[in-house]
Amino acid sequence: MNTTIITTENDLQTAFAIRKAVFIEEQQIPASEEYDEFDALEAACDHILVYYNAQPVGTGRLRVVDGYGKLERICILEEFRKYGLGKVIIQTLEALAQEKGLTKSKLSAQVYAEGFYEKLGYTRTGEEYMDAGIPHILMKKQFTES
């Protein structure tokens, strides 16, 4: 298992294919709601890929929003879940946030995944809300000093 920061259009398209499989095909999110202005190499965010046995199987991105590292578009192809790759994606995005001098992160979690994020130190903030027809909750984490 390893991760890379996306620097090529080919890798970005690979990330989009993973997101399409998970969000658009599996979760039935409309493509018009999945892709946005941050889905470009020159956008103000970092995209990553996570690999399992040298195959890209997951992705996520990091943006800086209101002093937080905002973790977004985190997903793993269905057949590669349960290998701990979600944790790898989160830790990689958090490390990128810390490299940018940030001390906290936040994410919009699908409610079913709240327990996963809690295990990684995230705390529910606010009330449940709908996004793309799926219940979500805002979660935040303060990084500890190392």
N, C-alpha and C positions, 0 to 999 in steps of 0.2 A: 504494500500500500504506500503510495506516495502521491503528492500533489504538485501541481505546477500552476504558476500564474500564466494566464493566457496572454500571449503576445502576438499570435498570428491569426489571420482571418480563418484559416483552416481549423485551428483549435476552437475558435469562437463558434464556428458552425457546428463542431462536434458538441459543444455545450448546448447549443440551441436544439440539436437533435435529441439530446438527453431530456431537456426540458419539455420538448414536444411530446416525447413518449410518456413522461410522468404527468405533466400538468394538463396537456391538451387531450391526449388519447386516454390516459387512465382516469384522470379526475374531471374530464369534460369541461375544462376552462376554455373559454373562447380565445383563439389566437390574438384577437384584438386587445384582450386584457392581459395576456401573458408577456407580450413584447412591448418595450417602451424606448424612450430616448436614451436610456443608459445601456442599451444593447448594441454597443459599437466599441471598437478598440480605442478610439479617441475619447470616449465618454469619461466623465468624472467618477469612475469606479474601477474596481479590480475584479475580474472574473477568474475563477480557478476551475481546474479539473482535478478529480481524484481518480486514481487508477487502482485496479485490482488485477493482479497478474498481467501487468503492462497494458491492460485494456481500460480506456476511459469509461467510467461507469457512473460518475456523479459530478455535480457542479454546484457552484454557489457564487455569489458576488458580494462585494463590500462597497458601501458608499459612506461618505461622511455626511451626517445629517444632524444639525443642531448640537454639535459637540459629541455625538455618539458615532461609533462604528455601527452602521446599520447592515445587518446580515440579511441577505435577500436571495430568493430563487434557489433555495437549497433543496436538492433532490438527488435521488439515487435510483437507478434502474431497478425495477422490482426484484429481479432474480439475484441482485447483489446486496439486498438489504440483509441485515443480521450479521454482517461481517465487521461491524464497528466503523464503517466508513462515514456515517453521519457525524460521529464524534470527531473524526479526522478533519472533515470539512469545517466544522465549527471551530476547532482549535486552530486551523490554518487561517481562517478569516479573523479570528481574535488576535492572532500574532501579527497579521497585517495591520490591524487597527492600532495595536500597540506600537508598531514600527512607525506609524504616522503620529505618534504622540498622544493617542487617545487613551482615556482611562476607564471608559465604559462602553458597553454595546447594548443594542436593542434589536429585536426582531418581531415580526408579526407571525406568530405560530398558529398553524392549524390546530384547533382545540384537541384533536385526538393525539397530537404529538407533545402536548404540554408536559407530561411526565418525563419525556426524553430530555427536554430542555431544562427542566428542574434539576435533573441529575447532573447537568453541566453547569449549574450555578445560576440559572435564570429564575427570576421571580415574576409572577403574574402582576401586571399593572393595569388597573382599569377593568372595564366590563367587556364581555364578549361582544363581537361585532361580526357582520358578514362582509366577506370580500370575495368577489367572483363566485358568489353563491355558496361559499364554504365558511363555517364558523371559525373565527380567529380570535386570538387574544394577544395583546401587546405584552412582551416580556423584556425585562432589562437585567443587566448584570454589571456590577462594578468590578473592575480588574483589581486583583490584589497586588501589592508591591512585591517584587521578586528580589 
